[in-house]
């Protein structure tokens, strides 16, 4: 692929246009983040059950609430025991695969052969979870709060080529929710952070604009490469 001077000049224009668009989009992202940050910083901060209930009863609006999330009706699988808010059971099969491998002998000649290897592959999953939860002592439906992440618990082999991996969320988890307190309840699917209020606010207000620029630069590079790859004879007319 030969790149001409005219193509280089055209690509500079493409880069300039993409950077201008990037600055405009980044500005809008920043403005939105500033608006959301104002919402987060002005939200009520609650750490006790009485304030929590009062906030819901009086519809105070946005709030960061710190407390313990716990399962009213804990769940488990008999083979692992214990009590959990959520348990996932992942089935894996030990499966044979083949791949073509190239080797080079002492004379520099290349040879290929088929190599056999085995891996544990996903074969399905199921899960169980509590139907009711409590947060800061107040009972509600399981779906009201986003479930904290499940972590590895155990591996149980059913046979030489079948095993089950178990991942679970503890029956009790201390942390902070960000929610909207209105009409005697919290907003659906309220976000849960397994940290205190101050750290939760820092996470919510931290800027992610650098992620946008990484993606945008990659898109710009792809656009320039695609332009070079095309037949650009029209530039010579």
Buried (B, 14 or more C-beta within 10 A) or exposed (E): EEEEEEBEEBBEEBBEEBEEEBEEBBEEBEEEBEEEBEEBEEBBBBBEBEBBBEBBEEEBBBBBBBBEBBBBEBBBBEEBEBBBBBBBBBBBBBEEEEEEEEEEEEEEEEEEEEEEEEEBEEEEEEBBBBEEBBBBEBEBEBEBBBBBEBEEBBEBEEEEEBBBBBBBBBBBBBBBBBBBBBEEBBBEEBBBBEBBBEEBBEBBBEEEEEEBEEEBBEEBEEBBEEBBEEEBEEEEE
